[in-house]
Amino acid sequence: MLGWRIARRVFAAVKRSGRGRSRSGDIAASASTAPAVTDPSAAIADSATTVPVATPPTLRRSAAVPPLITRADRLLLLLGIAGLLVTATSAIGLFDRGRPAGDGGGSTMTLIGALVTLAIWVIYVFWKVPQWQAATRASDPNLTPRDLFEIENAARGTLGQILGGVAVLTGLIFAWQQLGNTGETLRVSQEGQITERFTRAVDQLGNDDPAARLGGIYALERIARDSERDHRPAMEVLTAFVRRSSPRVTTVAGVGTPAPAPVPISSETQAILSILGRRETRSDGAGCLNLSRTNLVGANLTGATLTNICFGGADLSDAALAGADLHGVDLGSADLSGANLGGATLIDTRLNRASLSGANLTQADLTGANLVDADLRLAILDRAILRQATLLNANLDSAILFGADLTDASGLTSEQLSRAVQDGDTILPVGLRASPSP
């Protein structure tokens, strides 16, 4: 309301000013056109020797301006001032009142008013500034009205180029903002789609149909690849499925009763182990993926990357682990009897109390491995690297140590070595020699 009152007052003031100037102009025009009372003889003499009097360019130019253009100038100025006042008042009122959430009507009207006001001022500047520039040259007697018009037209063209450049720059800024908004919208949409896919894949894991369960497993692998944010949750769901569906069962056989044969793993468990073996480990985050005390008998993990996975107490008997990367993995109390670990990386791996009886560890790298209380009976350690490994109380009965490197191994005694099978290429710790066999 305050803005409209101010606008009406400005309109009235400009209107009164225009009427006053119109009346003064009419009086001046009538005075200039009234016939002067002169002496007839003087008039005759003057008519005989008439000398043209040059009219100042400013007077010629102002006299040539039509009244309609003058009114348009005033109207544009009036509209610009009124629009500026109304927009400013609306914006201040909107800021003071506060806009309720979800109500965009007030801000929309304010924006429309601001755009209309800006358009009015652009038109006014585009119209008047070239006229002002031409007026500064109007006092030059060498310039004709045509020259002044060309000066004004050239100034208007320059101003148009400037305004056009500003418009293009503004358009680029808005386009950049729109591109950012579009990218954010796309990201939110993709996250929503991934969440929906994740939920559907988890539902498939509980399906009674094995094919549907496999579909859910591979869907989670795809989600883990597509979304780094969802990589860890997907891997945790898969390992939880293995712990639930394939737990390690410890049975104690009675006297004279053979132990039951281990149950082979399911196709779903093997699929999950294959996925874990080829995953992007850099996205695992903190903490290991838990496969402790699971039944992984005969699992095929050849060449798999199994770092950051906990296999403590797991049954990996007869598993294929040739060339696997088990660097720093927890295999404490795990059953690896009969497993193929040829060429595997077991650096700093925890194998305390693990069963490695009959395991193939040919050319395996066990540098710094913890083998305290480990069972290595009949294990094949041909050319294995056991530097700085801890072998305290490890059972090496009939273990093959041909060409094995035991440099700086700790906890190893001559008695342990005497029960193992060595050759001339076996490298023992300094000061340690095998005791003669009894």
N, C-alpha and C positions, 0 to 999 in steps of 0.2 A: 504493500500500500504506500509506503514511504517513497518508493521509487516512482510509482505512478504520479504522486503529488508533485515531486520534483520535476518530472518530465512535463506535466501540464504547465507548471510555472515557466519552465524554459521555453515551451512552445508559445505561450502568451507573450513573453518578453520579446522573442524573436519576431512574432507577428506584429506587435506594436512598433518595433523598430523598423520593420519593413514598410509599414504604412506611413510612418513619419518620413522615411527616405523617399517614398513615392510622392508624397505631397510636396516636399521640398524640391524634388526633381521636376514636378509639374509646374511649380511657380517659376523655377529657373528657366524651364523651357518656354513658358509663355512670355517671360520678360525678354528672352532672347529673340523670340519670333515677332514681338510687337513692333509695328512700324514706328520709326523715330521721326519726330517733327523737326525737319531741317529746312534750311533756306533753299528755295528752288534753284537759285543761281548756283549755290554751292553744290547742289545735287547734280546740276548739269555739268559743272566743272569736274566733279568727281567721276561722273559717268564717262567723261572723255578721257580721263587719266586714271583708270582703275588699276590698282596694284594688288595682285593676289597676296593674301596674308596666309602664311603657313600655319596650319593647325597642328598643335603638338600631337605626336603619335599616341600618347596616352589618351588624349581627348578623342582622337579619331577611333581608337580601339574601343574605348568604353562606350562611345556612342553607337558602335556597331553591334554591341552585345544585345541580343533580343531579351525582352523582359522574361520570357519563359525560361531561358537558361539561368537567369539570375534567381528566379524562384526555385529552380531545381537545385542550385547550389545551396540555397538556404534550407530547403527541405532535407537534402542529404545530411547537412550538418546537424539539423534538428533531430532527425531520426537517429543519427549516430550517437549524439549525446544522450538522447532519451533511452536508446537501447542499452548503452553502457551503464546508465544509472539503474535501469530496471534489472539488468543481469547482475550487477554488483549487489543490489539490494536483495534479490532472490537468493544469491549465493550466501550472503551473510545470514539471512534468515534461516536458510536450510542448515547452515553450520551451527547456529545457535540452538535451534530446536532439536537437532539430531534426527537422523533418518531411521525409522524403524526397519528392522531386518526384513528383507524381501520386498520393501516398498521402494521401487525405483522411479516413481512418477515425478517426484520433486526434482530429483537430479536430472532426469531426462529433459524436463521443461527448461531447467537452467542451462543445460548443454545446448538445446535448440536456440534459446535466446542468445547465448554467447556466439554461436555460429552465425546467426542472422546479423548480430551487431558487427561481427568481424567482416562479413560480406559488405555491409553498408560502408564501413570505414575503408575497405579496400577500394570500392567504387569511388568514394569521395577522394581518396588520395590519388587514384588513377586519373581522376578528372581535374582536380585542382592543382596538384603539384606542377604539372607541365605548364599550366597557365601562369603560375607564379614565376617559374623559370623564364618564360617568355616575357613577362612583365618587366623583369630586370633589364631586358635589352630594348624595351619599347622607347626609351629616350634617345636611342641612336637614330639621327635623322637620315642615315644612309640605308636604313632597313625599311622595306615596304611592308604593308600588311601581309603580303604573300610570304615574305621572308619570316615574319613573326609566326605565321601559321606553320611553316616548315620547322622552325625551331621547336614550337610546341609539340608538333607531331613526332619529331625525333626524340624529344624528352619522354613523350608518352610511350614510344617504342622501347626505349631503354628501361623505363620503369616496368613495362610489361615483361621484359626479359628477367628483370630482378624478381618480380612477383612470381613469374613462372618457375624460376629456379627454386625459390622458397617453397612453392607448392610441390615441386618434384621431391625436394629434400624431405618435406613433411610426409609425403606419400611413402618414401623409402623407410622413414622411421616407423610409420604405422605398419608397413608391410613386415618389417623386422619384428615388431612386437607381435603381430599376428602369427608369424612363423614360430616364435617362441611359444605362444599360446597353443598353436597346433601341435607342436612337439610335446608339450606337457600333456595335452589331451590324449595324444597317441600313447604316451607312456602309461598314463592311468588306465587307458583301455587295454593295453597289453597286460598290465598287472592283473586286471580283472579277469582276462581270459586265462592267464596262467593259474590264477587261484581256482577258477572253475575246472580247468584241466587237472589240477592237483587233487581236488576233491573227488572228481570222477575216477581218477586212477586209484586212489586209496579205496574207494568203494569196490573196484574190480578185484582188489587183493582178497576180499572176503567172499568172492564168488565161489560156488561149488565147482564150477567148470574150470579145469586146469588151463585151458586155452585162454579163458577170460583173465585168469590170474597172471599168466604170462604177458598178456596185453597190458595189464596195469603196471607190471614191473618195467617193461620197456617204455611205457608212457612216462614213468617217473624218471627214467634215465634221460629221456628227451627234455623233460622239464629242467633237470639239473644242468643240461647243456645250454638251454635257451636262457635261463635266468640264474645268474650267479648268486642272487639273493636267496633263491630257493634250492641251491645245490645241497647245502648241508641238511635242511629238513628232508629232502628227498632221500639222501643217503641214510639218514637215521631211520626213516620209515622202512627202507629195504632191510637194514640190519635187524630191526625189530621183528620183521617178518621171519627172518632166519632163526632168530632166538626162539620165537614162539613155535615155529613149525618143525624145527630140527634141533631140539636140545640134546645135549650129551647125556646119555643114560648110563650110569655106572651100576653094573650088576655083579654080584658076588656069587660065583658058582659053588655048589656044594662039593663035598669030597667025592671024587670019582666022576663028577658031572662036568662035561666040557663047557667052557664059556660060550654063550650064544654068539653067533656070527654078527658082526656089526651091520647095521641097517644102511644100505647105500642111500646117498642123498637124492632128493627129488630133482626133477628138471627145473623147478622154480628156484630151488636153492643154488643149483649150478649156474643158472642164468644170473642170479644176483651176484655170485662170486665173480663171474666174468665181468659184470658191470663195474664192480668195485676194483677189479684189476686193471681196468682201462680208464678210470675216471680221471678228472683233472684234480690232482691232489692239492694244488695251490688254493682251491676254493673250499677246502675242508674246514678251515677255521680252527679254533682252539679245541683241544681234547681229541682223543682217539675214537674211532667208530668201534662200537662194542660188539664183538663176536665171541666173547668169552663163554666157555663151557657149552659150545655148540657142537653138533655132530657134523663133521665135514669129511667123513671117511671117503677116501678115493677121489676127492675133489680135484679137478683139473685146473691148476693155477700156473701153468707153464708160462714163464716170462711175465707174470703179472706184477704190477706195482702195488705192493701191499703195505707201504709205509702208512703210519698214522692209523693202524688198525690194531685192536687189542685181541689177541688169540689166547689169552691166558686160560689154561684148563681145557682148551678145545681139543677135539679128537680129529687129528689130521693124519691118522695112520694110512699108509699106502697112497698118500696124496702126491700128485705130480706138481712139484715146485721147482723144477729145473729152470735155472736162470731167473728166478723170481727175485724181486727187490724187497728184502725184509729188513732193511736198514733201521735199527732202533726199535724194532717191533717187540711187543711183549708176548713171548711164547712160554712164559713160566708155567710149569706143570702141564704143558701140552703134550699130547701123545703124537709123536712123529715117527713112530716105529715103522720101518719099511718104506718111509717116504723117500722120494727122489728129489734131493736138494743139490744135484750136481750143478756147479757153477753159480749157485745162488749167492746173493749178497746178504751176509748176516753180520755186518759190522755193527758193533755195540748192541747186538740183539740180546735180549734177556731170555736165556734158556735154562735158568736154574730149575732143578728138579724135573726137567723135561725128559721124556723118553725118546731116545734116538737110536734105540737098538735096531741093528740091521739097516739103518738109513744110509743112503748113498750121498756122501758129502764130498765127492770128488771135485777138486779145484774150487771148493766153496771158500768164500772169504769170511772168516770168523774173527777178524781183527777186533780185539777189545770185547769179544762176546763174554757174557756171564754164563759159565757152564758149571756152576757150583751144584754138587749133588746130581749132576746130569747122568743119565744112563746111556753110555756110548758102547755098549757091548756089541761086538760084531759090526760096528759102524765102519764104513769105508771112507777114510779120510786121506785118500791118495792125493798128494800134492795140495792138500788143503792149507790155507793160511790161518795160523792160530796165534799170530803175534799179539802179545799183551793180553791174551785171553786168560780168564780165571777158571782154573780146573780143579779147585779145591774139592776133594772127596768125589771127584768124577770117576765113574766106573769105566775103565778102558780095557776091560777083559776082551781079548781077541780083536780089538780094534786095529784096523790096518792104517799105519802111519807112514806108508811109503812116500818119501819125498816131502813129507809134511814140514811146515815151517813153524816151530814152537818158540821162536826167539822172544825172550822177555815174558814168556808165559808164567803166570804166578799160580801158587797152590799146587804145583805139580811135584810129585815125589818119584824117587827111583823105583819104589815098589809099584807105583801105578804104571810106569813105563815098562817095567819087566813083564807085565801081563799083556802089553800091547805088542803088535807085530811091527818091527821097524826094518829099515835097510840103511845102507850107507849114505843115502841122500837125505835122511831125516835130520833136520836141524833142531837140536835140543837147546834149552836155556843154558847159559854159561854156568859151568861148575856142576852140571847135572848129567849123570850117566845112568843108564839102565842097570839095575841089579841083575846078576845072573839068574836065569830062570831056575827054580828048584827042581 
